[in-house]
Amino acid sequence: QVQFVESGGGLVQPGGSLRLSCATSGLIFSSYSMGWYRQAPGKQRELVATVRGSDITGYTDSVKGRFTISRDNAKNTLYLQMNSLTPADTAVYYCNKMTASKSDYWGQGTQVIVSS
């Protein structure tokens, strides 16, 4: 079955960087447009970055110029490079298909905390 295993989160100071990874299995990874989502405490999950094919990327306004999504189809892995982090980026980060809904399978996510 489909599995997503997110990793790379942690505690980082404002202005710092993190690189998230998402190892996928159970799907033909290269066939899907993928996305990184995040859910902050008390807020709904939001889609923050997407990649279609190998290099067509999209970002929500709040992360444009700071986050970079990429994928390695040979490793079935999705990445999110996050720079210039702010406390507003604190959330649990998830990867999934770009068209994922609440009722779809979701991994456990990886916690990102931006705090001094």
Residue pairs with C-beta under 8 A, 6 or more apart in sequence:
1 26
1 105
2 24
2 25
2 26
2 27
2 105
3 24
3 25
3 26
3 105
3 107
4 22
4 23
4 24
4 94
4 95
4 96
4 105
4 106
4 107
5 22
5 23
5 24
5 107
5 108
6 20
6 21
6 22
6 93
6 94
6 95
6 107
6 108
6 109
6 110
7 20
7 21
7 22
7 23
7 110
8 18
8 19
8 20
8 21
8 110
9 18
9 20
9 92
9 93
9 110
9 111
9 112
9 113
10 18
10 111
10 112
10 113
11 113
11 115
12 18
12 85
12 112
12 113
12 114
13 114
13 115
13 116
14 85
14 86
14 87
14 114
14 115
14 116
15 84
15 85
16 85
16 114
17 81
17 82
17 83
17 84
17 85
18 82
18 85
18 112
19 79
19 80
19 81
19 82
20 36
20 79
20 80
20 82
20 93
20 95
20 110
20 112
21 77
21 78
21 79
22 36
22 77
22 78
22 79
22 80
22 95
22 107
23 75
23 76
23 77
24 76
24 77
24 78
24 95
25 76
27 97
29 71
29 73
29 76
29 77
30 73
32 97
32 98
33 50
33 51
33 52
33 53
33 97
33 98
33 99
34 50
34 51
34 69
34 71
34 78
34 95
34 96
34 97
34 98
35 47
35 48
35 49
35 50
35 51
35 69
35 95
35 96
35 97
35 98
35 100
36 47
36 48
36 49
36 50
36 67
36 69
36 78
36 80
36 93
36 94
36 95
37 45
37 46
37 47
37 48
37 93
37 94
37 95
37 96
37 100
38 45
38 46
38 48
38 89
38 91
38 92
38 93
38 94
38 112
39 45
39 46
39 91
39 92
39 94
39 109
40 88
40 90
40 91
41 90
41 91
43 91
45 94
45 102
46 60
47 60
47 98
48 59
48 60
48 62
48 63
48 67
49 57
49 58
49 59
49 60
49 63
49 67
49 68
49 69
49 80
50 57
50 58
50 59
50 69
50 98
51 57
51 58
51 69
51 70
51 71
51 78
52 58
52 98
54 71
54 73
57 68
57 69
59 67
59 69
62 88
63 82
63 89
66 82
66 83
66 84
66 85
67 80
67 81
67 82
67 83
68 80
68 81
68 83
69 78
69 79
69 80
69 81
70 78
70 79
70 81
71 77
71 78
71 79
72 79
78 95
80 93
80 95
82 89
82 112
85 112
85 114
86 114
87 114
87 115
88 114
89 112
89 114
90 112
90 113
90 114
90 115
91 112
92 109
92 110
92 111
92 112
93 109
93 110
93 111
93 112
94 106
94 107
94 109
95 107
96 104
96 106
96 107
97 104
100 106
